Amino acid sequence: MTGIFEASVTTSLSLINENEGFGIVSTGKVWEQALQTAVDEFLGEQSARFQGCETTGLNASEVHELPSEKVRAKMMEATSKLLKKGQDSGKDVRAICLGCAGMVGLDEAVRTACEEVLGGERGKQVHIVDGVKAGVATLFALARSGF
């Protein structure tokens, strides 16, 4: 079975090289350990490329109900923490998964944070993976190839 989690993780891995990492930006703190465990179970030894999950502290409904400026600031803060964690580990985060289906459209905030932390050109090179889009693309590819 492939869901948006599996699709976003495999898409991230396909976009980065073996010396680079990926991470997840999600909603509430509870997801940090849950997603770490899920990545470990899904990837096994490949999970060393996972640089972790940083969260906004918001729940899924708050992402849609709070003022957009506050949501944007929380997304940027979580993204910045994730990028810095990668820098500290020596494995640059080159792909970031939006860890909640409700984060559709928040990729601009993630991109802005990438550019602020890494600089304009390097920040533009980070892949932002929307799990919903990755899931649809994966299903489309499987259907098209006859699986």
N, CA, C and O of each residue as an XYZ file, in Angstrom:
588
protein
N       0.838     -1.172      0.000
C       0.000      0.000      0.000
C       0.893      1.248      0.000
O       1.909      1.304      0.693
N       0.497      2.215     -0.772
C       1.220      3.485     -0.814
C       0.268      4.600     -0.440
O      -0.777      4.786     -1.064
N       0.650      5.341      0.593
C      -0.111      6.512      1.000
C       0.741      7.749      0.803
O       1.829      7.677      0.230
N       0.251      8.884      1.275
C       1.004     10.112      1.060
C       2.319     10.120      1.847
O       3.277     10.768      1.425
N       2.383      9.421      2.966
C       3.641      9.332      3.709
C       4.695      8.602      2.880
O       5.787      9.122      2.654
N       4.360      7.404      2.434
C       5.305      6.611      1.657
C       5.701      7.331      0.363
O       6.867      7.333     -0.033
N       4.714      7.935     -0.277
C       4.987      8.641     -1.527
C       5.917      9.827     -1.302
O       6.823     10.056     -2.104
N       5.713     10.581     -0.233
C       6.576     11.742     -0.007
C       7.992     11.317      0.380
O       8.959     11.961     -0.027
N       8.126     10.254      1.149
C       9.449      9.777      1.536
C      10.199      9.236      0.319
O      11.361      9.585      0.108
N       9.556      8.395     -0.479
C      10.249      7.844     -1.649
C      10.543      8.925     -2.686
O      11.575      8.874     -3.355
N       9.658      9.890     -2.824
C       9.918     10.999     -3.740
C      11.118     11.798     -3.258
O      11.989     12.155     -4.051
N      11.167     12.078     -1.971
C      12.312     12.815     -1.416
C      13.620     12.095     -1.686
O      14.597     12.709     -2.115
N      13.639     10.796     -1.434
C      14.860     10.024     -1.664
C      15.257     10.016     -3.139
O      16.445      9.980     -3.461
N      14.285     10.049     -4.021
C      14.606     10.036     -5.455
C      15.159     11.376     -5.933
O      15.762     11.447     -7.004
N      14.962     12.431     -5.159
C      15.388     13.772     -5.565
C      16.745     14.189     -5.002
O      17.312     15.191     -5.436
N      17.266     13.434     -4.045
C      18.527     13.806     -3.400
C      19.581     12.732     -3.641
O      19.265     11.595     -3.993
N      20.847     13.119     -3.443
C      21.892     12.102     -3.604
C      22.197     11.440     -2.258
O      21.642     11.825     -1.229
N      23.077     10.449     -2.275
C      23.329      9.645     -1.080
C      23.993     10.414      0.056
O      23.966      9.956      1.198
N      24.586     11.565     -0.226
C      25.233     12.361      0.818
C      24.325     13.442      1.386
O      24.744     14.223      2.241
N      23.106     13.488      0.923
C      22.167     14.517      1.358
C      21.047     13.895      2.184
O      20.820     12.686      2.143
N      20.357     14.743      2.927
C      19.280     14.273      3.769
C      17.946     14.895      3.403
O      17.857     15.807      2.581
N      16.919     14.372      4.039
C      15.580     14.934      3.894
C      14.950     14.990      5.267
O      15.390     14.316      6.197
N      13.919     15.800      5.381
C      13.217     15.916      6.647
C      11.750     16.210      6.419
O      11.287     16.336      5.286
N      11.040     16.315      7.508
C       9.598     16.550      7.456
C       9.259     17.740      8.347
O       9.765     17.860      9.463
N       8.407     18.605      7.844
C       7.817     19.670      8.645
C       6.350     19.294      8.822
O       5.627     19.106      7.843
N       5.917     19.186     10.078
C       4.545     18.754     10.333
C       3.879     19.662     11.370
O       4.377     20.743     11.683
N       2.765     19.204     11.884
C       1.945     20.028     12.777
C       2.380     19.861     14.238
O       3.396     20.434     14.633
N       1.645     19.099     15.049
C       1.893     19.002     16.477
C       3.103     18.178     16.864
O       3.534     17.300     16.116
N       3.647     18.463     18.034
C       4.857     17.816     18.550
C       4.745     16.297     18.599
O       5.750     15.602     18.455
N       3.554     15.778     18.796
C       3.347     14.331     18.855
C       3.848     13.637     17.592
O       4.220     12.465     17.632
N       3.857     14.357     16.473
C       4.265     13.766     15.203
C       5.766     13.567     15.079
O       6.212     12.777     14.247
N       6.559     14.268     15.889
C       8.011     14.142     15.764
C       8.461     12.696     15.966
O       9.148     12.139     15.110
N       8.088     12.094     17.069
C       8.496     10.710     17.325
C       7.737      9.725     16.441
O       8.304      8.737     15.977
N       6.457      9.995     16.210
C       5.665      9.089     15.373
C       6.239      9.008     13.956
O       6.320      7.923     13.380
N       6.632     10.138     13.400
C       7.191     10.131     12.047
C       8.605      9.555     12.030
O       8.992      8.904     11.059
N       9.379      9.785     13.088
C      10.707      9.166     13.167
C      10.574      7.650     13.151
O      11.284      6.965     12.416
N       9.668      7.133     13.959
C       9.432      5.682     14.004
C       8.945      5.169     12.651
O       9.396      4.124     12.180
N       8.026      5.903     12.028
C       7.500      5.480     10.722
C       8.594      5.443      9.660
O       8.652      4.509      8.860
N       9.455      6.448      9.651
C      10.558      6.463      8.679
C      11.509      5.307      8.950
O      11.921      4.617      8.018
N      11.866      5.085     10.216
C      12.762      3.976     10.565
C      12.191      2.643     10.096
O      12.914      1.822      9.532
N      10.911      2.426     10.325
C      10.282      1.170      9.928
C      10.166      1.043      8.407
O      10.330     -0.045      7.855
N       9.887      2.143      7.748
C       9.704      2.128      6.294
C      11.032      1.984      5.554
O      11.105      1.255      4.565
N      12.076      2.659      6.012
C      13.333      2.698      5.275
C      14.427      1.785      5.803
O      15.374      1.483      5.077
N      14.322      1.344      7.033
C      15.392      0.522      7.592
C      16.703      1.296      7.602
O      16.769      2.398      8.147
N      17.753      0.724      7.001
C      19.069      1.361      7.004
C      19.086      2.706      6.277
O      19.890      3.576      6.613
N      18.231      2.885      5.309
C      18.170      4.156      4.587
C      17.679      5.298      5.473
O      17.772      6.464      5.089
N      17.156      4.972      6.653
C      16.620      6.022      7.514
C      17.716      6.951      8.028
O      17.407      8.005      8.583
N      18.987      6.589      7.859
C      20.081      7.472      8.262
C      20.073      8.768      7.465
O      20.660      9.762      7.892
N      19.425      8.768      6.332
C      19.331      9.975      5.512
C      18.235     10.918      6.009
O      18.144     12.066      5.573
N      17.414     10.422      6.917
C      16.331     11.220      7.478
C      16.895     12.115      8.574
O      17.495     11.629      9.533
N      16.703     13.412      8.432
C      17.238     14.383      9.383
C      16.223     14.796     10.437
O      16.473     15.705     11.228
N      15.090     14.132     10.443
C      14.119     14.350     11.492
C      12.898     15.139     11.063
O      12.725     15.517      9.905
N      12.077     15.360     12.049
C      10.819     16.074     11.857
C      10.792     17.256     12.815
O      11.062     17.110     14.007
N      10.471     18.406     12.291
C      10.255     19.591     13.122
C       8.799     19.984     12.962
O       8.221     19.869     11.881
N       8.220     20.446     14.049
C       6.786     20.723     14.021
C       6.477     22.185     14.329
O       7.273     22.909     14.928
N       5.299     22.579     13.896
C       4.834     23.952     14.063
C       4.194     24.189     15.424
O       4.083     25.334     15.863
N       3.772     23.121     16.096
C       3.051     23.261     17.344
C       1.560     23.517     17.140
O       0.806     23.652     18.104
N       1.150     23.582     15.894
C      -0.265     23.790     15.561
C      -0.919     22.449     15.294
O      -0.243     21.492     14.917
N      -2.237     22.369     15.485
C      -2.929     21.166     15.046
C      -3.461     21.420     13.631
O      -3.407     22.546     13.136
N      -3.966     20.387     12.998
C      -4.380     20.496     11.595
C      -5.452     21.561     11.379
O      -5.422     22.269     10.372
N      -6.383     21.682     12.294
C      -7.430     22.692     12.101
C      -6.887     24.109     12.266
O      -7.340     25.027     11.583
N      -5.924     24.294     13.163
C      -5.329     25.620     13.344
C      -4.602     26.095     12.083
O      -4.544     27.293     11.807
N      -4.058     25.161     11.333
C      -3.377     25.524     10.086
C      -4.329     26.285      9.165
O      -3.904     27.149      8.397
N      -5.618     25.958      9.249
C      -6.611     26.602      8.389
C      -7.369     27.735      9.076
O      -7.916     28.613      8.408
N      -7.402     27.719     10.396
C      -8.216     28.694     11.126
C      -7.454     29.919     11.608
O      -8.030     31.001     11.712
N      -6.179     29.767     11.902
C      -5.398     30.898     12.405
C      -5.051     31.865     11.274
O      -5.094     31.493     10.101
N      -4.710     33.091     11.623
C      -4.286     34.034     10.583
C      -3.105     33.475      9.788
O      -2.192     32.876     10.356
N      -3.133     33.671      8.504
C      -2.112     33.098      7.628
C      -0.705     33.546      8.012
O       0.246     32.786      7.829
N      -0.549     34.758      8.537
C       0.779     35.240      8.931
C       1.353     34.395     10.068
O       2.550     34.107     10.095
N       0.483     34.000     11.008
C       0.943     33.189     12.138
C       1.332     31.787     11.661
O       2.359     31.251     12.079
N       0.525     31.203     10.801
C       0.822     29.867     10.264
C       2.123     29.913      9.473
O       2.976     29.037      9.611
N       2.264     30.930      8.654
C       3.486     31.100      7.853
C       4.723     31.204      8.751
O       5.742     30.568      8.485
N       4.629     32.004      9.809
C       5.758     32.165     10.729
C       6.120     30.837     11.405
O       7.301     30.522     11.556
N       5.116     30.064     11.809
C       5.361     28.766     12.447
C       6.006     27.782     11.457
O       6.901     27.022     11.824
N       5.546     27.805     10.209
C       6.131     26.937      9.178
C       7.594     27.312      8.935
O       8.452     26.439      8.808
N       7.864     28.588      8.872
C       9.233     29.049      8.636
C      10.143     28.692      9.808
O      11.292     28.298      9.607
N       9.638     28.828     11.016
C      10.423     28.485     12.213
C      10.765     26.991     12.227
O      11.909     26.620     12.487
N       9.791     26.148     11.951
C      10.037     24.697     11.929
C      11.018     24.335     10.815
O      11.900     23.499     11.010
N      10.866     24.952      9.669
C      11.772     24.690      8.544
C      13.196     25.105      8.891
O      14.143     24.370      8.613
N      13.347     26.266      9.491
C      14.678     26.751      9.885
C      15.353     25.779     10.849
O      16.540     25.485     10.705
N      14.602     25.279     11.833
C      15.153     24.315     12.788
C      15.618     23.047     12.071
O      16.688     22.515     12.367
N      14.814     22.572     11.135
C      15.153     21.365     10.392
C      16.429     21.566      9.572
O      17.310     20.706      9.572
N      16.526     22.682      8.887
C      17.713     22.963      8.073
C      18.966     23.074      8.942
O      20.027     22.569      8.573
N      18.846     23.722     10.076
C      19.993     23.873     10.973
C      20.407     22.534     11.572
O      21.593     22.277     11.780
N      19.425     21.686     11.847
C      19.724     20.340     12.349
C      20.551     19.578     11.310
O      21.513     18.891     11.653
N      20.169     19.706     10.050
C      20.927     19.061      8.979
C      22.340     19.609      8.889
O      23.291     18.841      8.739
N      22.493     20.915      8.978
C      23.824     21.523      8.935
C      24.679     21.022     10.085
O      25.861     20.733      9.897
N      24.100     20.915     11.271
C      24.840     20.448     12.441
C      25.279     18.994     12.303
O      26.319     18.601     12.831
N      24.486     18.202     11.593
C      24.815     16.777     11.432
C      25.784     16.535     10.281
O      26.315     15.434     10.139
N      26.016     17.551      9.463
C      26.895     17.387      8.308
C      26.199     16.784      7.101
O      26.858     16.446      6.118
N      24.893     16.643      7.155
C      24.136     16.080      6.035
C      23.044     17.083      5.674
O      21.966     17.090      6.268
N      23.341     17.925      4.694
C      22.401     18.981      4.322
C      21.028     18.432      3.974
O      20.906     17.421      3.284
N      20.009     19.104      4.456
C      18.632     18.768      4.108
C      18.371     19.341      2.725
O      18.381     20.557      2.534
N      18.138     18.460      1.763
C      17.931     18.875      0.375
C      16.510     18.604     -0.102
O      16.149     18.953     -1.226
N      15.702     17.977      0.761
C      14.283     17.766      0.452
C      13.511     17.867      1.759
O      13.922     17.325      2.785
N      12.393     18.566      1.703
C      11.538     18.727      2.878
C      10.123     18.305      2.507
O       9.529     18.825      1.562
N       9.600     17.362      3.264
C       8.228     16.904      3.067
C       7.288     17.751      3.913
O       7.566     18.037      5.078
N       6.177     18.144      3.312
C       5.099     18.762      4.077
C       4.372     17.606      4.745
O       3.763     16.779      4.067
N       4.431     17.544      6.065
C       3.997     16.366      6.792
C       2.533     16.290      7.147
O       2.142     15.480      7.988
N       1.723     17.106      6.532
C       0.291     17.082      6.802
C      -0.434     17.434      5.510
O      -0.067     18.389      4.826
N      -1.451     16.669      5.182
C      -2.205     16.953      3.955
C      -2.788     18.361      3.985
O      -3.015     18.959      2.933
N      -3.032     18.893      5.173
C      -3.564     20.238      5.324
C      -2.551     21.337      5.053
O      -2.898     22.517      5.087
N      -1.305     20.970      4.786
C      -0.267     21.963      4.511
C      -0.156     22.310      3.030
O       0.746     23.041      2.621
N      -1.061     21.791      2.245
C      -1.064     22.116      0.819
C      -1.081     23.627      0.677
O      -1.906     24.305      1.290
N      -0.173     24.152     -0.129
C      -0.103     25.583     -0.367
C       0.851     26.324      0.553
O       1.068     27.523      0.375
N       1.428     25.635      1.539
C       2.351     26.290      2.456
C       3.813     26.132      2.030
O       4.728     26.485      2.774
N       4.015     25.607      0.840
C       5.376     25.423      0.348
C       6.119     26.750      0.189
O       7.345     26.782      0.292
N       5.401     27.833     -0.059
C       6.056     29.142     -0.199
C       6.733     29.565      1.104
O       7.826     30.131      1.078
N       6.099     29.297      2.230
C       6.703     29.623      3.523
C       7.957     28.781      3.756
O       8.950     29.278      4.287
N       7.912     27.525      3.364
C       9.071     26.640      3.493
C      10.200     27.153      2.594
O      11.357     27.203      3.009
N       9.861     27.525      1.383
C      10.874     28.035      0.447
C      11.535     29.295      0.994
O      12.756     29.435      0.926
N      10.741     30.204      1.531
C      11.294     31.441      2.087
C      12.285     31.133      3.202
O      13.364     31.723      3.253
N      11.930     30.218      4.088
C      12.830     29.838      5.179
C      14.106     29.204      4.630
O      15.195     29.464      5.141
N      13.983     28.387      3.608
C      15.170     27.765      2.994
C      16.111     28.840      2.469
O      17.324     28.761      2.669
N      15.567     29.822      1.813
C      16.389     30.892      1.250
C      17.017     31.745      2.350
O      18.152     32.200      2.209
N      16.296     31.961      3.428
C      16.844     32.752      4.539
C      17.972     32.020      5.250
O      18.988     32.626      5.587
N      17.805     30.730      5.478
C      18.808     29.965      6.219
C      20.011     29.609      5.349
O      21.153     29.715      5.794
N      19.758     29.192      4.122
C      20.831     28.681      3.260
C      21.363     29.697      2.268
O      22.390     29.467      1.629
N      20.682     30.802      2.136
C      21.036     31.772      1.102
C      20.153     31.534     -0.111
O      19.644     30.433     -0.320
N      19.982     32.575     -0.901
C      19.044     32.534     -2.015
C      19.211     31.367     -2.962
O      18.264     30.615     -3.191
N      20.403     31.203     -3.516
C      20.602     30.160     -4.529
C      20.497     28.759     -3.939
O      19.798     27.915     -4.499
N      21.171     28.492     -2.828
C      21.089     27.163     -2.193
C      19.685     26.882     -1.692
O      19.206     25.751     -1.773
N      19.023     27.908     -1.175
C      17.661     27.735     -0.676
C      16.682     27.355     -1.762
O      15.726     26.620     -1.515
N      16.916     27.855     -2.972
C      16.049     27.523     -4.101
C      16.238     26.086     -4.568
O      15.382     25.541     -5.265
N      17.348     25.473     -4.190
C      17.654     24.116     -4.634
C      17.061     23.027     -3.732
O      17.124     21.843     -4.065
N      16.496     23.419     -2.610
C      15.859     22.438     -1.724
C      14.524     22.032     -2.345
O      13.723     22.883     -2.730
N      14.299     20.738     -2.435
C      13.049     20.213     -2.982
C      11.985     20.223     -1.885
O      12.218     19.732     -0.781
N      10.840     20.775     -2.192
C       9.724     20.770     -1.250
C       8.704     19.776     -1.775
O       8.163     19.940     -2.868
N       8.451     18.749     -0.989
C       7.613     17.637     -1.434
C       6.264     17.691     -0.723
O       6.171     17.504      0.490
N       5.241     17.947     -1.496
C       3.861     17.932     -1.011
C       3.394     16.485     -1.102
O       3.324     15.922     -2.194
N       3.074     15.885      0.033
C       2.703     14.477      0.068
C       1.484     14.145     -0.775
O       1.409     13.061     -1.354
N       0.534     15.058     -0.852
C      -0.663     14.813     -1.663
C      -0.278     14.734     -3.138
O      -0.704     13.822     -3.848
N       0.521     15.681     -3.593
C       0.973     15.661     -4.998
C       1.841     14.443     -5.274
O       1.715     13.809     -6.321
N       2.722     14.116     -4.333
C       3.580     12.938     -4.504
C       2.741     11.666     -4.568
O       3.036     10.768     -5.357
N       1.705     11.583     -3.749
C       0.825     10.417     -3.773
C       0.093     10.268     -5.089
O       0.014      9.172     -5.643
N      -0.445     11.375     -5.593
C      -1.147     11.341     -6.882
C      -0.173     10.960     -7.993
O      -0.500     10.141     -8.852
N       1.023     11.551     -7.978
C       2.015     11.247     -9.012
C       2.425      9.772     -8.968
O       2.597      9.140    -10.010
N       2.579      9.234     -7.765
C       2.947      7.820     -7.624
C       1.845      6.916     -8.171
O       2.120      5.975     -8.915
N       0.607      7.200     -7.803
C      -0.511      6.391     -8.302
C      -0.651      6.498     -9.819
O      -0.920      5.507    -10.498
N      -0.468      7.701    -10.337
C      -0.539      7.908    -11.782
C       0.533      7.095    -12.495
O       0.261      6.442    -13.502
N       1.759      7.141    -11.964
C       2.868      6.390    -12.576
C       2.604      4.888    -12.531
O       2.859      4.184    -13.508
N       2.098      4.396    -11.409
C       1.798      2.971    -11.296
C       0.684      2.554    -12.262
O       0.772      1.514    -12.915
N      -0.353      3.373    -12.341
C      -1.459      3.057    -13.254
C      -1.005      3.103    -14.706
O      -1.383      2.252    -15.511
N      -0.209      4.081    -15.028
C       0.253      4.243    -16.409
C       1.161      3.085    -16.834
O       1.155      2.674    -17.994
N       1.937      2.566    -15.885
C       2.826      1.473    -16.234
C       2.171      0.105    -16.088
O       2.833     -0.917    -16.270
N       0.889      0.071    -15.763
C       0.150     -1.176    -15.748
C       0.182     -1.936    -14.440
O      -0.213     -3.101    -14.405
N       0.638     -1.319    -13.366
C       0.686     -2.037    -12.076
C      -0.591     -1.883    -11.332
O      -0.732     -2.416    -10.232
